[in-house]
Amino acid sequence: MSSQKAWAVIAGVGPGTGASVARRFAQDYSVALLARKPANFDPVVAEINAAGGKAIGISTDCSDGKSVKAAFEQLKKEIGGGTLAAAIYNVGGRFIRKPFLELSEEEFESGWEANGRGAFLFSQAVLPLLLESFKATPAFPPTLIFTSATAAMKGSAQCASFATGKFAMRALAQSLAREFGPKGIHVAHAIIDGVIDIERTKGYHFDHPDAKIKPEAIADSYWYLHTQPRTCFTNEIDIRPYIEKW
């Protein structure tokens, strides 16, 4: 099933997109799942291991430098002589829809903490490992993917916190793609435009049955990005239901 020598790390694992990405990459790699609460990754870890794969969970606050450092010290011990094939940053942070003049400083900064600072800390931790992986001539280019949103392209009314964080994430992804693409690392920014079909959105009702994005389909798209050859990198991708207005 999975290669014990090659790993993927997914930050921001919960019952939706993160879990689906973990399951897809676990078909080929050992996987490390990061989330603040073990309850978010424990069921997925158990499921993957029961199916014959290899998965571990590490409690991590990606917006905290000490927490990220500790997580990757543990991950390096688990990897041992193996390599890191892929890293997915799926941390979204708090989505706050609120009139700007009612927004507190803490609420505003929460968007930046998850999508700006967290993405920065995660990237600094994974890129040295991805560069080492490239030296080992892997089957696919070492890959860093950021889960983002339409907010990275346009700031909607009452979404100043979320949009500011996603704008920062997109800028970071573009900068890293230009710096590390020539070194063989595939950096991709994924714009997810639409409601994802997860447990939390089961109560969201739409007129069309295809209005929600299946998290398994997002995972398949991420695997496709990872397997692209170095001569054909996609550095930004838009993912949305065919009926979504954009």
Secondary structure as the mmCIF struct_conf table of DSSP 4:
data_model
#
loop_
_struct_conf.conf_type_id
_struct_conf.id
_struct_conf.beg_label_comp_id
_struct_conf.beg_label_asym_id
_struct_conf.beg_label_seq_id
_struct_conf.end_label_comp_id
_struct_conf.end_label_asym_id
_struct_conf.end_label_seq_id
STRN STRN1 SER A 3 ALA A 11
BEND BEND1 GLY A 12 GLY A 12
BEND BEND2 GLY A 14 GLY A 14
TURN_TY1_P TURN_TY1_P1 PRO A 15 GLY A 16
HELX_RH_AL_P HELX_RH_AL_P1 THR A 17 ALA A 26
TURN_TY1_P TURN_TY1_P2 GLN A 27 ASP A 28
STRN STRN2 TYR A 29 ALA A 35
BEND BEND3 ARG A 36 LYS A 37
HELX_RH_AL_P HELX_RH_AL_P2 PRO A 38 ALA A 50
TURN_TY1_P TURN_TY1_P3 ALA A 51 GLY A 52
STRN STRN3 ALA A 55 SER A 59
TURN_TY1_P TURN_TY1_P4 CYS A 62 SER A 63
HELX_RH_AL_P HELX_RH_AL_P3 GLY A 65 ILE A 79
TURN_TY1_P TURN_TY1_P5 GLY A 80 GLY A 81
STRN STRN4 THR A 83 TYR A 89
HELX_RH_3T_P HELX_RH_3T_P1 PHE A 100 GLU A 102
HELX_RH_AL_P HELX_RH_AL_P4 GLU A 105 TRP A 112
HELX_RH_PI_P HELX_RH_PI_P1 GLU A 113 ARG A 117
HELX_RH_AL_P HELX_RH_AL_P5 GLY A 118 LYS A 135
TURN_TY1_P TURN_TY1_P6 ALA A 136 ALA A 136
BEND BEND4 ALA A 139 PHE A 140
STRN STRN5 THR A 143 ALA A 149
HELX_RH_3T_P HELX_RH_3T_P2 THR A 150 ALA A 152
TURN_TY1_P TURN_TY1_P7 MET A 153 MET A 153
HELX_LH_PP_P HELX_LH_PP_P1 GLY A 155 SER A 156
TURN_TY1_P TURN_TY1_P8 ALA A 157 GLN A 158
HELX_RH_AL_P HELX_RH_AL_P6 ALA A 160 PHE A 180
HELX_RH_3T_P HELX_RH_3T_P3 GLY A 181 LYS A 183
TURN_TY1_P TURN_TY1_P9 GLY A 184 GLY A 184
STRN STRN6 HIS A 186 ILE A 192
BEND BEND5 GLY A 194 GLY A 194
STRN STRN7 VAL A 195 ILE A 196
BEND BEND6 ILE A 198 ILE A 198
HELX_RH_3T_P HELX_RH_3T_P4 GLU A 199 THR A 201
TURN_TY1_P TURN_TY1_P10 LYS A 202 GLY A 203
BEND BEND7 ASP A 207 HIS A 208
TURN_TY1_P TURN_TY1_P11 PRO A 209 ASP A 210
STRN STRN8 LYS A 212 ILE A 213
HELX_RH_AL_P HELX_RH_AL_P7 PRO A 215 THR A 227
TURN_TY1_P TURN_TY1_P12 ARG A 230 THR A 231
BEND BEND8 CYS A 232 CYS A 232
STRN STRN9 GLU A 236 ILE A 239
TURN_TY1_P TURN_TY1_P13 TYR A 242 ILE A 243
#
